[in-house]
Amino acid sequence: MTDPLITTTALARSYQMGKTSVAALRGVDLTVQAGEFVALVGPSGSGKSTLLHLIGGLVRPSVGEVWVHGLELGGSSDTQLVAYRRDTLGFIFQSFNLLPIKSAWENVAVPLMLAGVPQAQRKARAIEILGQLGLAARAGHRPSELSGGEQQRVAIARALANRPRLLLADEPTGNLDSRTGGEIMALLQRLVREEGLTMLLVTHDMGVARFADRIVHLRDGLVERIEATEPELAR
């Protein structure tokens, strides 16, 4: 078997709340293979979002190591982490985080602009991805003119703009109705399989988690158990 894309070892993270230290993660060992779809589930305060943020290089570990694609994030410089997030990751959020005054294609093109891609190439790439997600006809529309499901598809297209190896999704269906949420999960699962992406998804919804290959159950900052699944669409 090839080396894992993600490896965490004794990974811990504490936050200072006044004079009190609060342990969000208390020693997590986890490996994720390239091309795998993994869901992180658990009650509020279990550490699932903290684990996602550590793997995303948004916060640094208090103790332990987190390796992604050969880079140890805790010991990396700020410059290395910026390049890592730009070149390796795509982020998908619950609240879409679209720029309201920009069109769909302009929102998708934001990561390409930050990467220094010329404008003509940015627009062509953005429209190409929107077309793949069924939004070619909506490329010129602003977020306020799109449904919730369409806005999340734009957010997914933005996450794919720089051709990342790893997608990180934090409650991507949290603001959607169940039917639209199911459509978004089917889309994400298809992208993982067809594009060879790796995906980590945080969710409180076990119906959403069942789209993944494995479900990592967290509680009180620790991995409680790991469940292999028969992904929802494969049944």
CYANA upper distance limits for C-alpha pairs under 8 A (distance plus 0.5 A):
  3 ASP  CA     33 GLN  CA      7.89
  4 PRO  CA     31 THR  CA      6.65
  4 PRO  CA     32 VAL  CA      6.10
  4 PRO  CA     33 GLN  CA      4.91
  4 PRO  CA     34 ALA  CA      6.86
  4 PRO  CA     69 HIS  CA      8.50
  5 LEU  CA     31 THR  CA      8.14
  5 LEU  CA     32 VAL  CA      6.44
  5 LEU  CA     33 GLN  CA      5.72
  5 LEU  CA     34 ALA  CA      5.66
  5 LEU  CA     67 TRP  CA      8.34
  5 LEU  CA     68 VAL  CA      6.10
  5 LEU  CA     69 HIS  CA      5.62
  5 LEU  CA     70 GLY  CA      8.21
  6 ILE  CA     30 LEU  CA      8.23
  6 ILE  CA     31 THR  CA      5.97
  6 ILE  CA     32 VAL  CA      5.52
  6 ILE  CA     33 GLN  CA      7.28
  6 ILE  CA     66 VAL  CA      7.87
  6 ILE  CA     67 TRP  CA      6.12
  6 ILE  CA     68 VAL  CA      5.07
  6 ILE  CA     69 HIS  CA      7.14
  7 THR  CA     29 ASP  CA      7.91
  7 THR  CA     30 LEU  CA      6.22
  7 THR  CA     31 THR  CA      4.98
  7 THR  CA     32 VAL  CA      7.13
  7 THR  CA     66 VAL  CA      6.34
  7 THR  CA     67 TRP  CA      5.62
  7 THR  CA     68 VAL  CA      7.13
  8 THR  CA     28 VAL  CA      7.10
  8 THR  CA     29 ASP  CA      5.60
  8 THR  CA     30 LEU  CA      5.65
  8 THR  CA     31 THR  CA      7.00
  8 THR  CA     64 GLY  CA      8.03
  8 THR  CA     65 GLU  CA      6.15
  8 THR  CA     66 VAL  CA      4.87
  8 THR  CA     67 TRP  CA      6.76
  9 THR  CA     27 GLY  CA      7.87
  9 THR  CA     28 VAL  CA      6.77
  9 THR  CA     29 ASP  CA      5.15
  9 THR  CA     30 LEU  CA      7.46
  9 THR  CA     64 GLY  CA      6.11
  9 THR  CA     65 GLU  CA      5.76
  9 THR  CA     66 VAL  CA      7.03
 10 ALA  CA     26 ARG  CA      8.17
 10 ALA  CA     27 GLY  CA      4.62
 10 ALA  CA     28 VAL  CA      5.54
 10 ALA  CA     29 ASP  CA      6.05
 10 ALA  CA     63 VAL  CA      7.56
 10 ALA  CA     64 GLY  CA      5.27
 10 ALA  CA     65 GLU  CA      7.35
 11 LEU  CA     25 LEU  CA      7.48
 11 LEU  CA     26 ARG  CA      7.34
 11 LEU  CA     27 GLY  CA      5.05
 11 LEU  CA     28 VAL  CA      5.24
 11 LEU  CA     29 ASP  CA      7.13
 11 LEU  CA     61 PRO  CA      7.12
 11 LEU  CA     62 SER  CA      8.32
 11 LEU  CA     63 VAL  CA      6.32
 11 LEU  CA     64 GLY  CA      4.79
 11 LEU  CA     65 GLU  CA      6.28
 11 LEU  CA     66 VAL  CA      7.46
 12 ALA  CA     23 ALA  CA      8.08
 12 ALA  CA     24 ALA  CA      7.91
 12 ALA  CA     25 LEU  CA      5.11
 12 ALA  CA     26 ARG  CA      5.15
 12 ALA  CA     27 GLY  CA      5.32
 12 ALA  CA     28 VAL  CA      7.22
 12 ALA  CA     61 PRO  CA      6.38
 12 ALA  CA     62 SER  CA      6.15
 12 ALA  CA     63 VAL  CA      5.49
 12 ALA  CA     64 GLY  CA      6.65
 13 ARG  CA     23 ALA  CA      6.58
 13 ARG  CA     24 ALA  CA      6.13
 13 ARG  CA     25 LEU  CA      5.48
 13 ARG  CA     26 ARG  CA      7.28
 13 ARG  CA     50 THR  CA      8.26
 13 ARG  CA     60 ARG  CA      8.23
 13 ARG  CA     61 PRO  CA      5.62
 13 ARG  CA     62 SER  CA      5.21
 13 ARG  CA     63 VAL  CA      7.12
 14 SER  CA     21 SER  CA      6.83
 14 SER  CA     22 VAL  CA      5.87
 14 SER  CA     23 ALA  CA      4.73
 14 SER  CA     24 ALA  CA      6.04
 14 SER  CA     25 LEU  CA      7.38
 14 SER  CA     62 SER  CA      6.77
 15 TYR  CA     21 SER  CA      6.16
 15 TYR  CA     22 VAL  CA      5.67
 15 TYR  CA     23 ALA  CA      6.94
 15 TYR  CA     24 ALA  CA      7.66
 16 GLN  CA     20 THR  CA      6.29
 16 GLN  CA     21 SER  CA      5.05
 16 GLN  CA     22 VAL  CA      6.67
 17 MET  CA     21 SER  CA      6.51
 17 MET  CA     22 VAL  CA      7.30
 23 ALA  CA    221 GLY  CA      7.61
 24 ALA  CA     45 GLY  CA      7.57
 24 ALA  CA     46 SER  CA      7.66
 24 ALA  CA     47 GLY  CA      5.70
 24 ALA  CA     50 THR  CA      7.27
 24 ALA  CA    220 ASP  CA      7.93
 24 ALA  CA    221 GLY  CA      5.88
 25 LEU  CA     46 SER  CA      8.35
 25 LEU  CA     47 GLY  CA      6.03
 25 LEU  CA     50 THR  CA      7.75
 25 LEU  CA     51 LEU  CA      7.87
 25 LEU  CA    220 ASP  CA      7.90
 25 LEU  CA    221 GLY  CA      4.41
 25 LEU  CA    222 LEU  CA      6.84
 26 ARG  CA    220 ASP  CA      8.37
 26 ARG  CA    221 GLY  CA      5.59
 26 ARG  CA    222 LEU  CA      6.37
 27 GLY  CA     63 VAL  CA      8.48
 27 GLY  CA     64 GLY  CA      7.96
 27 GLY  CA    221 GLY  CA      7.94
 27 GLY  CA    222 LEU  CA      6.89
 28 VAL  CA    221 GLY  CA      8.22
 28 VAL  CA    222 LEU  CA      6.37
 28 VAL  CA    223 VAL  CA      6.81
 29 ASP  CA    223 VAL  CA      8.35
 32 VAL  CA     36 GLU  CA      7.13
 32 VAL  CA     38 VAL  CA      8.13
 33 GLN  CA    198 THR  CA      8.14
 34 ALA  CA    196 GLY  CA      8.33
 34 ALA  CA    197 LEU  CA      7.68
 34 ALA  CA    198 THR  CA      5.99
 35 GLY  CA    192 VAL  CA      7.15
 35 GLY  CA    193 ARG  CA      7.75
 35 GLY  CA    196 GLY  CA      5.76
 35 GLY  CA    197 LEU  CA      5.62
 35 GLY  CA    198 THR  CA      4.89
 35 GLY  CA    199 MET  CA      8.05
 36 GLU  CA    192 VAL  CA      8.14
 36 GLU  CA    197 LEU  CA      8.01
 36 GLU  CA    198 THR  CA      5.56
 36 GLU  CA    199 MET  CA      6.92
 36 GLU  CA    213 ASP  CA      7.18
 37 PHE  CA    189 GLN  CA      8.21
 37 PHE  CA    192 VAL  CA      7.56
 37 PHE  CA    198 THR  CA      6.36
 37 PHE  CA    199 MET  CA      5.24
 37 PHE  CA    200 LEU  CA      6.64
 37 PHE  CA    201 LEU  CA      8.38
 37 PHE  CA    212 ALA  CA      5.53
 37 PHE  CA    213 ASP  CA      5.80
 37 PHE  CA    214 ARG  CA      7.33
 38 VAL  CA    199 MET  CA      6.67
 38 VAL  CA    200 LEU  CA      5.46
 38 VAL  CA    201 LEU  CA      6.85
 38 VAL  CA    212 ALA  CA      5.86
 38 VAL  CA    213 ASP  CA      6.40
 38 VAL  CA    214 ARG  CA      5.50
 38 VAL  CA    215 ILE  CA      6.37
 38 VAL  CA    216 VAL  CA      7.69
 39 ALA  CA    200 LEU  CA      6.26
 39 ALA  CA    201 LEU  CA      5.21
 39 ALA  CA    202 VAL  CA      6.38
 39 ALA  CA    203 THR  CA      7.55
 39 ALA  CA    209 ALA  CA      5.96
 39 ALA  CA    212 ALA  CA      6.37
 39 ALA  CA    213 ASP  CA      8.42
 39 ALA  CA    214 ARG  CA      6.86
 39 ALA  CA    215 ILE  CA      5.30
 39 ALA  CA    216 VAL  CA      6.57
 40 LEU  CA     48 LYS  CA      6.37
 40 LEU  CA    200 LEU  CA      7.66
 40 LEU  CA    201 LEU  CA      6.45
 40 LEU  CA    202 VAL  CA      5.28
 40 LEU  CA    203 THR  CA      6.91
 40 LEU  CA    209 ALA  CA      8.24
 40 LEU  CA    215 ILE  CA      6.54
 40 LEU  CA    216 VAL  CA      5.43
 40 LEU  CA    217 HIS  CA      6.71
 40 LEU  CA    218 LEU  CA      7.67
 41 VAL  CA     48 LYS  CA      6.99
 41 VAL  CA    202 VAL  CA      6.62
 41 VAL  CA    203 THR  CA      6.02
 41 VAL  CA    204 HIS  CA      6.13
 41 VAL  CA    205 ASP  CA      8.31
 41 VAL  CA    206 MET  CA      8.25
 41 VAL  CA    209 ALA  CA      7.98
 41 VAL  CA    215 ILE  CA      7.51
 41 VAL  CA    216 VAL  CA      6.69
 41 VAL  CA    217 HIS  CA      5.59
 41 VAL  CA    218 LEU  CA      6.64
 42 GLY  CA     46 SER  CA      6.12
 42 GLY  CA     47 GLY  CA      8.42
 42 GLY  CA     48 LYS  CA      7.31
 42 GLY  CA    203 THR  CA      8.41
 42 GLY  CA    204 HIS  CA      6.85
 42 GLY  CA    217 HIS  CA      6.10
 42 GLY  CA    218 LEU  CA      5.48
 42 GLY  CA    219 ARG  CA      6.42
 43 PRO  CA    204 HIS  CA      7.51
 43 PRO  CA    218 LEU  CA      8.29
 43 PRO  CA    219 ARG  CA      7.35
 45 GLY  CA    219 ARG  CA      8.25
 45 GLY  CA    220 ASP  CA      7.25
 45 GLY  CA    221 GLY  CA      8.16
 46 SER  CA    218 LEU  CA      6.06
 46 SER  CA    219 ARG  CA      4.92
 46 SER  CA    220 ASP  CA      5.16
 46 SER  CA    221 GLY  CA      5.64
 46 SER  CA    222 LEU  CA      7.98
 47 GLY  CA     51 LEU  CA      6.60
 47 GLY  CA    218 LEU  CA      7.29
 47 GLY  CA    219 ARG  CA      7.69
 47 GLY  CA    220 ASP  CA      7.34
 47 GLY  CA    221 GLY  CA      5.36
 47 GLY  CA    222 LEU  CA      8.08
 48 LYS  CA     52 LEU  CA      6.87
 48 LYS  CA    202 VAL  CA      6.95
 48 LYS  CA    218 LEU  CA      7.08
 48 LYS  CA    221 GLY  CA      8.37
 49 SER  CA     53 HIS  CA      6.65
 49 SER  CA    170 ASP  CA      7.73
 49 SER  CA    202 VAL  CA      7.09
 50 THR  CA     54 LEU  CA      6.67
 51 LEU  CA     55 ILE  CA      6.80
 52 LEU  CA     56 GLY  CA      6.57
 52 LEU  CA    168 LEU  CA      7.60
 52 LEU  CA    170 ASP  CA      8.39
 52 LEU  CA    200 LEU  CA      8.00
 52 LEU  CA    202 VAL  CA      7.93
 53 HIS  CA     57 GLY  CA      6.72
 53 HIS  CA     58 LEU  CA      5.71
 53 HIS  CA     59 VAL  CA      6.56
 54 LEU  CA     58 LEU  CA      6.49
 54 LEU  CA     59 VAL  CA      5.80
 54 LEU  CA     60 ARG  CA      6.54
 54 LEU  CA     61 PRO  CA      7.21
 54 LEU  CA     66 VAL  CA      7.99
 55 ILE  CA     66 VAL  CA      7.20
 55 ILE  CA     67 TRP  CA      8.50
 55 ILE  CA     68 VAL  CA      7.84
 55 ILE  CA     73 LEU  CA      8.28
 56 GLY  CA     85 ARG  CA      7.42
 56 GLY  CA     89 LEU  CA      7.83
 56 GLY  CA    168 LEU  CA      7.84
 57 GLY  CA     73 LEU  CA      6.72
 57 GLY  CA     74 GLY  CA      8.44
 57 GLY  CA     81 LEU  CA      6.68
 57 GLY  CA     84 TYR  CA      8.41
 57 GLY  CA     85 ARG  CA      7.61
 60 ARG  CA     73 LEU  CA      7.80
 60 ARG  CA     74 GLY  CA      5.74
 61 PRO  CA     65 GLU  CA      7.62
 61 PRO  CA     66 VAL  CA      8.44
 61 PRO  CA     74 GLY  CA      6.45
 65 GLU  CA     72 GLU  CA      7.19
 65 GLU  CA     73 LEU  CA      7.94
 65 GLU  CA     74 GLY  CA      6.86
 66 VAL  CA     72 GLU  CA      6.16
 66 VAL  CA     73 LEU  CA      6.34
 66 VAL  CA     74 GLY  CA      7.16
 67 TRP  CA     71 LEU  CA      5.83
 67 TRP  CA     72 GLU  CA      4.86
 67 TRP  CA     73 LEU  CA      6.65
 68 VAL  CA     72 GLU  CA      7.11
 68 VAL  CA     73 LEU  CA      7.85
 71 LEU  CA     76 SER  CA      8.12
 72 GLU  CA     76 SER  CA      6.89
 73 LEU  CA     81 LEU  CA      7.60
 76 SER  CA     80 GLN  CA      6.38
 76 SER  CA     81 LEU  CA      6.95
 77 SER  CA     81 LEU  CA      6.80
 78 ASP  CA     82 VAL  CA      6.73
 79 THR  CA     83 ALA  CA      6.87
 80 GLN  CA     84 TYR  CA      6.55
 81 LEU  CA     85 ARG  CA      6.61
 82 VAL  CA     86 ARG  CA      6.64
 83 ALA  CA     87 ASP  CA      6.37
 83 ALA  CA     88 THR  CA      8.48
 84 TYR  CA     88 THR  CA      5.90
 84 TYR  CA     89 LEU  CA      7.53
 85 ARG  CA     89 LEU  CA      5.56
 85 ARG  CA     90 GLY  CA      8.08
 86 ARG  CA     90 GLY  CA      8.46
 86 ARG  CA    111 PRO  CA      7.87
 86 ARG  CA    115 ALA  CA      7.77
 86 ARG  CA    162 ASN  CA      8.02
 87 ASP  CA    162 ASN  CA      7.16
 87 ASP  CA    163 ARG  CA      8.34
 87 ASP  CA    164 PRO  CA      6.76
 88 THR  CA    163 ARG  CA      8.43
 88 THR  CA    164 PRO  CA      5.25
 88 THR  CA    165 ARG  CA      5.83
 88 THR  CA    166 LEU  CA      6.67
 89 LEU  CA    159 ALA  CA      8.23
 89 LEU  CA    164 PRO  CA      5.56
 89 LEU  CA    165 ARG  CA      6.83
 89 LEU  CA    166 LEU  CA      5.51
 89 LEU  CA    167 LEU  CA      6.30
 89 LEU  CA    168 LEU  CA      7.68
 90 GLY  CA    158 ARG  CA      8.32
 90 GLY  CA    159 ALA  CA      4.69
 90 GLY  CA    160 LEU  CA      6.58
 90 GLY  CA    162 ASN  CA      8.36
 90 GLY  CA    164 PRO  CA      6.28
 90 GLY  CA    165 ARG  CA      8.47
 90 GLY  CA    166 LEU  CA      6.79
 90 GLY  CA    167 LEU  CA      5.21
 90 GLY  CA    168 LEU  CA      6.69
 91 PHE  CA    159 ALA  CA      5.93
 91 PHE  CA    167 LEU  CA      6.46
 91 PHE  CA    168 LEU  CA      5.49
 91 PHE  CA    169 ALA  CA      6.42
 92 ILE  CA     96 PHE  CA      7.62
 92 ILE  CA    155 ALA  CA      6.86
 92 ILE  CA    156 ILE  CA      6.67
 92 ILE  CA    159 ALA  CA      6.87
 92 ILE  CA    167 LEU  CA      7.96
 92 ILE  CA    168 LEU  CA      6.70
 92 ILE  CA    169 ALA  CA      5.03
 92 ILE  CA    170 ASP  CA      6.88
 92 ILE  CA    172 PRO  CA      6.87
 93 PHE  CA     97 ASN  CA      7.51
 93 PHE  CA    155 ALA  CA      8.33
 93 PHE  CA    169 ALA  CA      6.40
 93 PHE  CA    170 ASP  CA      5.65
 93 PHE  CA    171 GLU  CA      7.05
 93 PHE  CA    172 PRO  CA      5.99
 94 GLN  CA    169 ALA  CA      8.48
 94 GLN  CA    170 ASP  CA      6.53
 94 GLN  CA    171 GLU  CA      5.55
 94 GLN  CA    172 PRO  CA      4.97
 94 GLN  CA    173 THR  CA      6.87
 94 GLN  CA    174 GLY  CA      6.10
 94 GLN  CA    175 ASN  CA      6.79
 95 SER  CA    172 PRO  CA      8.38
 95 SER  CA    175 ASN  CA      7.38
 96 PHE  CA    151 GLN  CA      7.14
 96 PHE  CA    152 GLN  CA      6.27
 96 PHE  CA    155 ALA  CA      6.23
 97 ASN  CA    155 ALA  CA      8.04
 98 LEU  CA    107 ASN  CA      6.88
 98 LEU  CA    143 PRO  CA      7.41
 98 LEU  CA    151 GLN  CA      8.26
 98 LEU  CA    155 ALA  CA      7.47
 99 LEU  CA    107 ASN  CA      6.90
 99 LEU  CA    143 PRO  CA      8.10
100 PRO  CA    142 ARG  CA      6.94
100 PRO  CA    143 PRO  CA      6.26
100 PRO  CA    144 SER  CA      7.47
101 ILE  CA    142 ARG  CA      7.12
102 LYS  CA    106 GLU  CA      6.17
102 LYS  CA    107 ASN  CA      6.58
102 LYS  CA    142 ARG  CA      6.36
102 LYS  CA    143 PRO  CA      8.22
103 SER  CA    107 ASN  CA      6.72
103 SER  CA    139 ALA  CA      7.19
103 SER  CA    140 GLY  CA      5.67
103 SER  CA    141 HIS  CA      5.53
103 SER  CA    142 ARG  CA      4.76
103 SER  CA    143 PRO  CA      7.43
104 ALA  CA    108 VAL  CA      6.85
104 ALA  CA    138 ARG  CA      7.56
104 ALA  CA    139 ALA  CA      5.46
104 ALA  CA    140 GLY  CA      6.40
104 ALA  CA    141 HIS  CA      6.24
104 ALA  CA    142 ARG  CA      6.30
104 ALA  CA    143 PRO  CA      7.25
104 ALA  CA    154 VAL  CA      6.76
105 TRP  CA    109 ALA  CA      6.61
105 TRP  CA    123 LYS  CA      7.19
105 TRP  CA    126 ALA  CA      5.82
105 TRP  CA    127 ILE  CA      6.49
105 TRP  CA    130 LEU  CA      7.91
105 TRP  CA    139 ALA  CA      5.60
105 TRP  CA    140 GLY  CA      7.00
105 TRP  CA    154 VAL  CA      8.49
106 GLU  CA    110 VAL  CA      7.01
106 GLU  CA    123 LYS  CA      7.85
106 GLU  CA    126 ALA  CA      8.03
107 ASN  CA    154 VAL  CA      8.06
107 ASN  CA    155 ALA  CA      8.44
107 ASN  CA    158 ARG  CA      7.19
108 VAL  CA    126 ALA  CA      5.98
108 VAL  CA    154 VAL  CA      7.10
108 VAL  CA    155 ALA  CA      7.64
108 VAL  CA    157 ALA  CA      6.45
108 VAL  CA    158 ARG  CA      4.44
108 VAL  CA    159 ALA  CA      8.19
108 VAL  CA    161 ALA  CA      7.06
109 ALA  CA    113 MET  CA      6.73
109 ALA  CA    122 ARG  CA      6.01
109 ALA  CA    123 LYS  CA      7.05
109 ALA  CA    125 ARG  CA      8.16
109 ALA  CA    126 ALA  CA      6.05
109 ALA  CA    158 ARG  CA      7.24
109 ALA  CA    161 ALA  CA      7.42
110 VAL  CA    114 LEU  CA      6.87
110 VAL  CA    158 ARG  CA      7.91
111 PRO  CA    115 ALA  CA      6.72
111 PRO  CA    158 ARG  CA      7.61
111 PRO  CA    161 ALA  CA      7.17
111 PRO  CA    162 ASN  CA      7.26
112 LEU  CA    116 GLY  CA      6.87
112 LEU  CA    117 VAL  CA      5.88
112 LEU  CA    122 ARG  CA      6.45
112 LEU  CA    161 ALA  CA      7.17
112 LEU  CA    162 ASN  CA      6.92
113 MET  CA    117 VAL  CA      6.06
113 MET  CA    118 PRO  CA      7.84
113 MET  CA    119 GLN  CA      7.92
113 MET  CA    122 ARG  CA      7.52
117 VAL  CA    121 GLN  CA      7.07
117 VAL  CA    122 ARG  CA      6.61
118 PRO  CA    122 ARG  CA      6.64
119 GLN  CA    123 LYS  CA      6.74
120 ALA  CA    124 ALA  CA      6.78
121 GLN  CA    125 ARG  CA      6.55
122 ARG  CA    126 ALA  CA      6.56
123 LYS  CA    127 ILE  CA      6.59
124 ALA  CA    128 GLU  CA      6.56
125 ARG  CA    129 ILE  CA      6.82
125 ARG  CA    161 ALA  CA      7.65
126 ALA  CA    130 LEU  CA      6.73
126 ALA  CA    157 ALA  CA      8.01
126 ALA  CA    158 ARG  CA      8.23
126 ALA  CA    161 ALA  CA      7.25
127 ILE  CA    131 GLY  CA      6.52
127 ILE  CA    136 ALA  CA      6.94
127 ILE  CA    139 ALA  CA      7.04
128 GLU  CA    132 GLN  CA      6.93
128 GLU  CA    136 ALA  CA      8.32
129 ILE  CA    133 LEU  CA      6.92
129 ILE  CA    157 ALA  CA      6.34
129 ILE  CA    160 LEU  CA      8.20
129 ILE  CA    161 ALA  CA      7.84
130 LEU  CA    134 GLY  CA      6.77
130 LEU  CA    135 LEU  CA      5.41
130 LEU  CA    136 ALA  CA      5.88
130 LEU  CA    139 ALA  CA      7.35
130 LEU  CA    153 ARG  CA      8.47
130 LEU  CA    154 VAL  CA      7.46
130 LEU  CA    157 ALA  CA      6.67
131 GLY  CA    135 LEU  CA      5.76
131 GLY  CA    136 ALA  CA      4.76
131 GLY  CA    137 ALA  CA      8.45
132 GLN  CA    136 ALA  CA      8.36
133 LEU  CA    153 ARG  CA      7.28
133 LEU  CA    157 ALA  CA      7.92
135 LEU  CA    139 ALA  CA      6.83
135 LEU  CA    150 GLU  CA      8.06
135 LEU  CA    153 ARG  CA      8.47
135 LEU  CA    154 VAL  CA      8.49
138 ARG  CA    146 LEU  CA      8.43
141 HIS  CA    145 GLU  CA      6.55
141 HIS  CA    146 LEU  CA      7.65
142 ARG  CA    146 LEU  CA      7.44
143 PRO  CA    147 SER  CA      8.46
143 PRO  CA    151 GLN  CA      6.68
146 LEU  CA    150 GLU  CA      6.15
146 LEU  CA    151 GLN  CA      6.48
147 SER  CA    151 GLN  CA      6.63
148 GLY  CA    152 GLN  CA      6.79
148 GLY  CA    175 ASN  CA      8.09
148 GLY  CA    176 LEU  CA      6.95
149 GLY  CA    153 ARG  CA      6.77
149 GLY  CA    176 LEU  CA      7.34
149 GLY  CA    180 THR  CA      6.43
149 GLY  CA    181 GLY  CA      8.12
149 GLY  CA    184 ILE  CA      7.81
150 GLU  CA    154 VAL  CA      6.78
151 GLN  CA    155 ALA  CA      6.78
152 GLN  CA    156 ILE  CA      6.64
152 GLN  CA    172 PRO  CA      8.17
152 GLN  CA    184 ILE  CA      8.28
153 ARG  CA    157 ALA  CA      6.61
153 ARG  CA    184 ILE  CA      7.95
154 VAL  CA    158 ARG  CA      6.68
155 ALA  CA    159 ALA  CA      6.80
156 ILE  CA    160 LEU  CA      6.86
157 ALA  CA    161 ALA  CA      6.70
159 ALA  CA    164 PRO  CA      8.23
159 ALA  CA    167 LEU  CA      7.89
160 LEU  CA    164 PRO  CA      6.71
164 PRO  CA    197 LEU  CA      8.14
165 ARG  CA    197 LEU  CA      6.01
165 ARG  CA    198 THR  CA      6.81
166 LEU  CA    197 LEU  CA      6.45
166 LEU  CA    198 THR  CA      5.31
166 LEU  CA    199 MET  CA      6.18
166 LEU  CA    200 LEU  CA      8.34
167 LEU  CA    197 LEU  CA      7.65
167 LEU  CA    198 THR  CA      6.69
167 LEU  CA    199 MET  CA      5.16
167 LEU  CA    200 LEU  CA      6.89
168 LEU  CA    199 MET  CA      6.42
168 LEU  CA    200 LEU  CA      5.55
168 LEU  CA    201 LEU  CA      6.45
169 ALA  CA    199 MET  CA      8.13
169 ALA  CA    200 LEU  CA      6.81
169 ALA  CA    201 LEU  CA      5.14
169 ALA  CA    202 VAL  CA      6.73
170 ASP  CA    201 LEU  CA      6.43
170 ASP  CA    202 VAL  CA      5.34
170 ASP  CA    203 THR  CA      7.31
171 GLU  CA    201 LEU  CA      7.64
171 GLU  CA    202 VAL  CA      6.01
171 GLU  CA    203 THR  CA      5.44
171 GLU  CA    204 HIS  CA      8.11
172 PRO  CA    203 THR  CA      8.40
173 THR  CA    177 ASP  CA      8.30
173 THR  CA    181 GLY  CA      5.45
173 THR  CA    184 ILE  CA      7.75
173 THR  CA    185 MET  CA      8.31
174 GLY  CA    181 GLY  CA      8.43
176 LEU  CA    180 THR  CA      6.53
176 LEU  CA    181 GLY  CA      5.98
177 ASP  CA    181 GLY  CA      6.38
178 SER  CA    182 GLY  CA      6.58
179 ARG  CA    183 GLU  CA      6.94
180 THR  CA    184 ILE  CA      6.77
181 GLY  CA    185 MET  CA      6.70
182 GLY  CA    186 ALA  CA      6.63
182 GLY  CA    208 VAL  CA      7.98
183 GLU  CA    187 LEU  CA      6.71
184 ILE  CA    188 LEU  CA      6.71
185 MET  CA    189 GLN  CA      6.57
185 MET  CA    208 VAL  CA      7.44
185 MET  CA    211 PHE  CA      7.42
186 ALA  CA    190 ARG  CA      6.64
186 ALA  CA    211 PHE  CA      8.10
186 ALA  CA    233 LEU  CA      7.83
187 LEU  CA    191 LEU  CA      6.72
188 LEU  CA    192 VAL  CA      6.78
189 GLN  CA    193 ARG  CA      6.86
189 GLN  CA    211 PHE  CA      7.33
189 GLN  CA    212 ALA  CA      8.05
190 ARG  CA    194 GLU  CA      6.39
191 LEU  CA    195 GLU  CA      5.90
191 LEU  CA    196 GLY  CA      8.01
191 LEU  CA    197 LEU  CA      7.49
192 VAL  CA    196 GLY  CA      5.98
192 VAL  CA    197 LEU  CA      5.06
192 VAL  CA    198 THR  CA      6.70
192 VAL  CA    199 MET  CA      7.42
193 ARG  CA    197 LEU  CA      7.48
201 LEU  CA    209 ALA  CA      8.47
203 THR  CA    208 VAL  CA      7.55
203 THR  CA    209 ALA  CA      7.20
205 ASP  CA    209 ALA  CA      6.85
206 MET  CA    210 ARG  CA      6.64
207 GLY  CA    211 PHE  CA      8.03
209 ALA  CA    215 ILE  CA      7.09
210 ARG  CA    215 ILE  CA      8.17
210 ARG  CA    229 THR  CA      7.27
210 ARG  CA    230 GLU  CA      8.02
210 ARG  CA    231 PRO  CA      6.13
210 ARG  CA    232 GLU  CA      5.95
211 PHE  CA    231 PRO  CA      5.19
211 PHE  CA    232 GLU  CA      5.24
211 PHE  CA    233 LEU  CA      7.31
212 ALA  CA    229 THR  CA      7.58
212 ALA  CA    231 PRO  CA      6.04
212 ALA  CA    232 GLU  CA      8.19
213 ASP  CA    228 ALA  CA      6.75
213 ASP  CA    229 THR  CA      5.97
213 ASP  CA    230 GLU  CA      7.26
213 ASP  CA    231 PRO  CA      6.21
214 ARG  CA    226 ILE  CA      7.41
214 ARG  CA    227 GLU  CA      6.08
214 ARG  CA    228 ALA  CA      5.01
214 ARG  CA    229 THR  CA      6.10
215 ILE  CA    226 ILE  CA      6.22
215 ILE  CA    227 GLU  CA      5.50
215 ILE  CA    228 ALA  CA      6.91
215 ILE  CA    229 THR  CA      7.73
216 VAL  CA    223 VAL  CA      7.36
216 VAL  CA    224 GLU  CA      8.29
216 VAL  CA    225 ARG  CA      6.78
216 VAL  CA    226 ILE  CA      5.05
216 VAL  CA    227 GLU  CA      6.90
217 HIS  CA    223 VAL  CA      6.44
217 HIS  CA    224 GLU  CA      5.99
217 HIS  CA    225 ARG  CA      5.85
217 HIS  CA    226 ILE  CA      6.50
217 HIS  CA    227 GLU  CA      8.23
218 LEU  CA    222 LEU  CA      6.01
218 LEU  CA    223 VAL  CA      5.04
218 LEU  CA    224 GLU  CA      5.75
218 LEU  CA    225 ARG  CA      7.79
219 ARG  CA    223 VAL  CA      6.98
219 ARG  CA    224 GLU  CA      6.50
230 GLU  CA    234 ALA  CA      7.12
230 GLU  CA    235 ARG  CA      7.31
231 PRO  CA    235 ARG  CA      7.43
